[in-house]
Amino acid sequence: MSNRFCIPFFIVGPTASGKSALALALAEKVGGEIVNADAFQLYRGMDILTAKPAAADFEKVPHHLYGVIPLKEACDAQRYREMALPVIADIAARGKLPVVVGGSGLYVKSLSHGLASLPPTDPDVRSRVAAMAAEDARDLLLTLDPQAGDNVPLANPRYVSRALEICLMTGRPQSELRQTFAQTEPAGCGVVLQWEREDLYARINQRVEAMLEAGLLKEVTDLPELGLTAKKAIGLREMRAHLAGELPMVDAIESMQQTTRRYAKRQMTWFRRETWLQTICLDSQSTAESALTQLIDRFPWLLSPLSNPSPST
């Protein structure tokens, strides 16, 4: 079978922006398969907490890299890239469109631009960094790498921690080692979903409430021991605090909503720099179908893929 699609298509954006629904609509429309690019949806056993697609969606089109990593194992952009590239290649080889969807900026960029030759995770260094207060980790990173603010979202403790690990393990500024991003053309094309802040925040608040109704507390209660990556899932700390009697439910919900909104703000800041992506603006009246119409208008070759577009098309 000839390759109808030669490059992956990326759908990215902040949490609760409708990425999964749009990816499903696109995959159904053009004959595609969905590849997860959310760092926490990779993990097995946190379906509600990480807002994985519904079981019915998995039945409509093939979904890849959801729930594939045990909760105790660590994961980073390099490991994700090594898992995702063969999946994407296989989908394309079968004449299907690889639709990469997620909001983990560094994971997306590991596919679109590649990664510099960075050292693998060192458990001792990771534990040392994990024990540091977020402000102390950020200050140390900027001391070791004054240019870190150019390529690391300093408000995101997870990215700061990984960047600091690289500095400590190599003795070199991580920004110097990550020049691959700036020097590489994107291997693919796609869209970033953009919302007015108030509308997006309302969606986030509603999603948290829906998670509780779907059984979030029981899921968190049943979780086994978690590794350093999985335990950073948003909402886990608040729900565990409530279960331990340390936080009333109303406060736990409000805190989880606030934490999620802050995460969405960091995601928006990250993707604003990704100028290789086209922006689709959405509002409270938008649906997956209306977003798909905008997407196809921007990328009409998706309906006639034999034209073999360039990544920048």
N, C-alpha and C positions, 0 to 999 in steps of 0.2 A: 504493500500500500504506500502511495506517495505521501509525503508530508504536506498536508494542507496548511498547517500552521508551523512556522519556523521559529517563532519566538514566544515566550510566555507573556501573558497579559496580567498586569497587576491592578488590583483594586484595594486601595489602602485608605486609611483615615482614622480618626479617633474612635474610641470605644462607643458603642451604641449609635453609630452613624448610619447603619444599614448596609454595611459591607457584605455580610453573608447573604442577605436577601438579594442584593444586586448581583453577586457572584452566581447565585443559583439561577436567577433569571437569565443572565448571559449564557451560562453553560447550557441551559435548556434551549436557548434560542439558536446557538451556533454549533452545538455539539462539542461541549467541553467537559473537563473534569477539574474539580476544585482541589487546590493544594493549600493547606493551612500554613499561614505565616504569623500565627499568634503564639508567643512563647509559652503561655500557660495552657492553651488548648492542646498542646502536644502531650500533656500529662494525662494519665489514666486515672479516673476516679473523681475528677472535679468538674463534672459536666455542667452542673448548675452554676457553681461559683465562677466558672470561666465563660459562661454563656455560649457553650458549644451549640452548633446548629441542631435543630430538632431531628429526631429519628426519622420522621417523614421526609425531611430534606435529603438525608443520606440515601433514601430509597429512590429518589428522583434522578440523581446523577451521582457518579462515583465521587467520594470525598477521600482525600489522602492526608496522612500525618495528623490525624486527630486521635488522641488517647493512645499514643504509641510508646510513651516513655514511662517507666515505673516512677512512682512519686519520690523514691529515695535517691534517684539518679540526678546528677547535675546536667545542665545543658547550657550551651552558649552558641553564639552565631556560627562558629566554625563547625560544631557538631550538626547544627541545623542545616547548614549548607551541604554538608556531606550526605545528609539524609535526603534533602530535597532535590538536588540536581539529578540523581538517577530517576526519580519519580517523574520529574518534568520531562526528561529526555524520553522516557517510555511513553508518556501520554502523547507527546508530539510525534513519535515514531508510529503510533497507531492512528495518526491523522486527526487527533483531537486537539482542542485548544487547552493548554495548561492555564487555568485561571488561578493565580496566586492571590490569596486574600488574607489580610491581617493588619494589625496595627503596631506590630513590634518593628520599629524603624530599622534597627540594626540588622535584624533577621532579613527583612526585605532587601536592605542594601547589600547584604552578603550575597544575594542572588543577582541583583541588578548590576552591581559594580565589582563584586568579588571582595576578597579580604586580603590584607597584607599578610605576610608570613609571621603570624603572632604565636607566642608560646601557648601550649595547652595549659589548662587549668592546673594549678598546684594546690592541693587540698590545704596544706599548711598556710600558704599565703592567703587563700580565700577565707579561711577561718579567722586569720588575723585581721583582715580587712572587715569581715562581717561583724567583728566585735567592736569596731570603731563607731563612734557616733557619726551621723551623716555629715554634720558640719566639719568634724575633724578630718573625715575622709576627703571631703571636697578641698579643704585647706591644704592638706598634704599633696593632693593631686596637683593643685595649682603651683605648689612649691617645686615639685619635681618636673612639672610640665606647664609652664606659664601660658602656652598656647592651647591648652586643653579646651578652653571655652569655644574654640573655633569648630570643634568636631564632636564635643561631648555635651549633651544637655545637662548642665550642672545642677538643675533642679531635680533630676531623676537619680535617686540613690543607686539604682541597679547599674546604670551606665557608668556612673562615677566609680563604683566599686570595681567593675571590670577594667576600666581605664587605669585605675590605681594599681590593680594587680599586675597589669602589663608593665607599668613603670617599675614596680618593685622587682619583678622577675627578670627584666632585661637590663635594668640600669639605664634605660634610654627613655626619652619622652615618647609616649604612645602616639602623639600627633605626628611625630616624625615617621613612625612605622606604618601609619595608616594613610599614607599619601596615595595608595592605590585608588581610593575613592575619588580623589580629585583628578586623577590622571586617566580614568577609564570611562569610556562611553557606556551608557546603560545597555545591558543585554536584555532588552524587552521594552515595552511601553505600557502605559496604563493611566489610571485616574486616581485622584485623591478626592474624597468626599468632604465637602465643606458645608458647615451649618452656621447659622447665626448662633451665637453663644447661648442665649436664653433658650432657644429651641432645643439645642443639643443637651443642655443641662436638664431640661424637663424630661427628655427621653431617658437620660441616665437615672434620674430619680425614680421614674416609673419602672425602669428595668430592675432596680434594686428591690422594689416592692414586689415585682413579679417573681423574682428569685426566691423571696421568702415564701410566697404562696406556693411555689413549686417544690418546696421541701429543702431549702438551703440549710437550715439548722441541722436536720438529720444527716445530710451529706457531710457537713463539717464534723459532726459528732462521730461519724463512722470512719473518718479518715485515719489511716495508719500513720506511722512515723514518716515525716517529710524530710526531703533533702533541702539543701540550702537554696536551690532555685524555686522549687514548688512552694516553699513556705512563704515566699514573697508575693503570692497571689493576692490580688486586691480583694479586700473584704474578709480574708481569713482571720486577721488579727481582731477585727471588731466582733465577728461572730464568736470566736473563742473567748473573748473577754466577756461577752454576754453569757455564754454557757458556764463560765466559771463564777458567775454571780458578781462580776466586777463592773458591769455596765448594763443599765436598763435597756430593754429592747428599743425603745424610742430613740435613745441616744446612740445605740449601736447602728441603727438604720441611718440616722443622720450623719454619723461619722463615716460610714461606708459610702454614702452618697457623696460626701465632701471629698473623701480620698479619691473616688472614681472621677469626680469632676476635675480634680487637680491633675490626675493622670491624663485625662483627655486634653487638658490645656498643654501639657508637655508634648503630647503626640502632635497636636496642631502646630506647635512651634517647630518640631522636627520636620514634619512634612512640608511646612512652608518653604523650607530650604531645598526641597527636592523639585527643582524647576523642570526636570525632564518629564514630570507627570503633569497631565492636564487636570484642571480643576472642574469638578461638577458641583454647582451650588444647589443646595436643597433647603427646603423649608418645611413648616408643619403640615403642608398640604401634599408633600412629595410622597410617592410610593415607589416600590421597586420597579414597577412598569414605567413610570414617568422618568425615573433615573436611567433606565435602560434605553429609553428613546434618546435622551441626551447623549448617552455613551455611544450609541450606534451612529448618531449624527456626527460625532467627532471622529469615529473610526469606522467609516463605511466598509473598509476592506474586510472587516470581520464577517461580513455576509458574502464576500467574494475573496476568500483567503488565498486563492492561487496567484494573486498578484504579488505575493512575497514582499510585503512592506519592509522598509528598514526600521530599526528600533525607534528612530525618532519620529516615525510617521504618526 
